[in-house]
């Protein structure tokens, strides 16, 4: 895994309660970078797919779209 200082999240372990070895600090930093990268990619995918779905909904007749939006709202409120 390549660390990119421009996009890597900052991980401050200096004030941790337990003493960590340099190896443990490196592993934690690597995991933080990995999680950050996965989250960034996931957000990009969700944004792309959301745009595709919204564009598709524009093609549906408004009466059906209104009912879909109402059902979605009810489902989200119930969850």
N, C-alpha and C positions, 0 to 999 in steps of 0.2 A: 504494500500500500504506500502510495506517495503522499506525503503531507504537503499541502499547499498553504503557505502562511497567509495568503490573501483571503482564502475562503475557509480556513480551518477555524473552528470555534475555540475560544479561549478557555482553557481549563486551569483553574488555580487550585492547586493542592497544598499550598504552603501552610494553610491554617487547619489542616486536617487533624482530627483527634488522635489518630494512630500514625505511627511512623511508617512511611512507605519506602521501599527500596526504589532505586532509579529504574529498575526493570519493571516494577509494578506501576510506577508513574508513567512509563512509556506505554505500557499495555492499556492503561486507563485512557491516556491521550489518544491512542490509536482507536480504541472503541468509540470514544467521543466523536472523532472525525468520521468514522464509519457510519455512526448513527446520524450525524449531521448530513452526510452525503445521501443516505437512503431517504431521509425525510425530504431533502430538497428535490430529489428525483420524484418521489411520491407526490409532492405538491404540484410539480410540473405536469405529471400524468393526470391528476385529478382536475387541474385547471383546464387542460386540453380537452379531456372527456366532457367536462361540464359545458364547455363552449359548444362542443359537437351536439350535445343533448339539447341545449337551448336553441341552437340553429334548427334542429329537427322539430322541436316543439312549435316553431314559428310556422311550419308547414301544416300543422294540424288545425282544423277548423276551431274558431274561438270558443264555441260552446263546449266542445270536448276538452279543450285546453283549460278552460275555467274549472270544469269538473275535476280534471287531473290535479290542478293546483290546489283545489279545496281538499281532495283526498290526501294529497301529500302533506298539507298543513295539519290535517287531523292526525295522520300517522305520526308526524314528528312530535306533535303535542302529547300524544298518548305514550310515546316512548320515553 
